[in-house]
Amino acid sequence: MNLFKHMETKYLLHHVFFWLNNPESVEDRNKLIEGLNTLKGIEAIKKIHIGVLASTEKREVVDTSWNVSELMFFESEVDQKIYQDHVIHQDFVKNYSHLWKKVVVFDAQDV
């Protein structure tokens, strides 16, 4: 009997929303997406999703004020800290932060 058959990883999710300085600029949006793609080189990230607003129904509970998001999956808080301190992440902030006026982060742990 495999005791681990029904066990699954409980991920720490790191969801970041970006508001661009120039929200109408496709060039700035694409440049930020380019920068976010560099983060894929950090091994501590188990999965990454980079996105823009979906064209779903606009409802009162849906925030459509942001421009770009990224969602990362980590296996632990240690891995998330490795990501935060990693030179690729530090370079991303240094090279692309001029593109955004606001960033909001939501970190959540699977239950």
N, C-alpha and C positions, 0 to 999 in steps of 0.2 A: 504494500500500500504506500502510495506517495503522499507523505504528510504535507508537502508543499504544493500540491496540485491546486488548491483553492486559494493559496496565498497570493496576493498581488502587492506590488510596490505602492506605498502611500507617498505620493509626490507632494513636494512643496511647489506651489504655482506662484510665479512672479509675473504679474500682468502690469504692463506699463502703457500709459496713454500719453501721447504727445500732441500738443497744440502748437502748430507752426506759427512763426512770426508773420509769414506771408501765406495764409491758408489757401489763397487762390493760385499759388504758384505750383504747377505740376513739377517743374524742375526741382524746387526745394523738397517737395514730397518724395520724388524719386531719389534725390540725393540722400535723404534720411533713410529711406529703405535700403539704399546701397550700404550705408553705414551699419544699419541693423544686421544686414547679411554678413558683415565681417564677424559678428559675434558667434556665428556658427562654428568658428574655429576654436571655441572654448569647450574642451572635452567634458567639463562638469555639467554642461547643459545636455540633458537627455533628449529633449525635443524642444523645438522653437517654432512658433507660428508668428508671422509678420502679416499684419492686415490693415485694411482701410475700411471706412464705413460701408456696411452692407446696405443694399437698397430695400431693406425690409420695411414693413409698415411703420410709419412714424406714430408713436404713442407717447402719452404723457410720461411714462416710466422709462422711456428709452433716451439716453443721453447721446445726442448726435453732434455735440460741440467739438469733439476731438478730431484729429486728422489721420494719425497713424498709431497703431498699437503693436505691441509684441507680447507674446505669452510664452514663458519658458517653464519647463518642467525640470525640477531638480529632485534627486533622491534624498537629500538631507539639507539641513541648514548649513552644514560644513561646505557642501558643494555650492550652495548659493553664495557663501562668503568667498569661496575660491573665485567664483565668477566676478563678484564685486571688486576684488583686488587684482584680477588678471590684467596684464598689460594690454590685451586686446580691448577689454572693456574701458580701461583708462584712456586708451587712444581714441576709442569711439567718442567718449565724452569730450575729450579735448578737440577733436576734429569736426564734430557735428553739432555740438551744443549751441552754436550760433544760429542754427536753423529753428530752434523752438523757443517759445515764450513761456511755456508751462509744461510740467510733467507731473503726472499723478501715478503713484505705484500702489497696487493692491497685492499683498502677499497672503496666500491662503494655504493651509495644510489640509490634505485629504483626511477625512474622518472615517 
